[in-house]
Amino acid sequence: MKPEITVVVAQGPSHDPTKRTREQEIADRLSGRGDWEVLVVPHLNDLRPDAASLAALRQRTGHLIVFSWLYPRAAHWILDRHRISGQRGTTRLQLDTDGKPSDEMPSDPQQEPVERVIDIRTVPTRAIYCIDLRACTSADAVLQEVERILTETGKSASRSSVAASEGNGSRPWRSITDDTQRRWYPVIDFARCTNCMECIDFCLFGVYGLDESDTILVEQPDNCRKGCPACSRVCPENAIIFPQHKSPAIAGASSSIDGLKVDLSQLFGKPEPDQHAKQIAQQERDQQLAASANQSSSSSSTVPPSQDAPRRDTSDDTSDDLDKLINALDQFDL
């Protein structure tokens, strides 16, 4: 028996009516087929491990087609983090390097032939196709891509049969509701990760840990400082993704992130032209450490600054203003 297919439409974190309309249109147009089901779930990045949405997805063992407002690479590894694993399917609905829809198949940067974590993991043979909703310019394009995926996975459906079932079948889409709040944390792309431990050595907030096989993992995601992507800059394989970051390179775009520019440079002190990415990362991390110490100055458990990063001169008259700016930014839903 051919495996079933589940189509997942993950809503965006905001209540933007334009996004909601696109989400519902896709769910409506794809529902009603007898050979797949459609689930509408909250934003993938904000789901807690015990969310009903994730429990429902873990029960599906067939192929998944996941639409979200995230880069496909980020969505794939968020799901993997929650034990929803599979081979990464390739889709034609993509964004190009300028953030515009493109129908060209993506290609990741060429990697050196070294052992990566994915090489020693057991991954189910089913495919997971993650599609960025920003690349879905029309419902017709979505239907065509789903039809192509059906053919690739061994299903068969003519264009006319797909069109005839648009939203009028006996199997409407199902919505799963979870209580969510905005979250900020990294996920690891194990297809790139070599388990070098640079991130666990660099991070001072206890975000990373090791599993029973001494493989790196994001152990305490909510320990991460909101808005700080510093560890992604020190990762030699560009394997650390912050799905909510504004920079495509850090948020999971498939292209290489060599020569990465700093989005928060104006906040943390604009780097010199020849400043190395690791120096920038140390600056970002230690600024967050200083902010953390500011917020809990009465606690004796504050983690000390690292020896390989310069201490901030708290006698500088500008430090108070900078701390106020950081604290003010924490109030925004970035």
ZILINSUL-V168456 format. One line per field, one symbol per residue. ss: DSSP state (H for helix, E for strand, C for the rest). phi: phi as a letter, one per 30 degrees, with the letter a starting at -180 (. if undefined). A space follows every 50 residues. Layout:
ss = ???
phi = ???
//
This chain:
ss = CCCCEEEEEECCCCCCHHHHHHHHHHHHHHCCCCCEEEEEECCHHHCCCC CHHHHHHHHCCCEEEEEECCCHHHHHHHHHHCCCCCEECCCCCEECCCCC EECCCCCCCCCCCCCCHHHHCCCCCCEEEEEEHHHCCCHHHHHHHHHHHH HHCCCCCCHHHHHHCCCCCCCCCEECCCCCCCCCCCEECCCCCCCCCHHH HHCCCCCEEECCCCCEEECCHHHCCCCCCHHHHHCCCCCEECCCCCCHHH HCCCCCCCCCCCCCHHHHCCCCCCCCHHHHHHHHHHHHHHHHHHHCCCCC CCCCCCCCCCCCCCCCCCHHHHHHHHHHHCCCCC
phi = .dddccccccdddcceddddddeddddddcdjddcacbccbdeedcddec ddddddddddcddbcccacbdedddedddeeciccldddcbddbcddcic ebcdddbdedcddcdceedcccceddcbccbdddccdaddddddddddde ddcjdbadedddddcdicdcbddccccbdbbdbbacbcdddcdcidiedd dddccidcabddcicdaddbeddddeiccedddcddchccccecdddedd djedddcdiedcdcdddcjdddecddeddddddddddddddddddbddcc cddddddcbdddddddddddddddddddddddcd
//
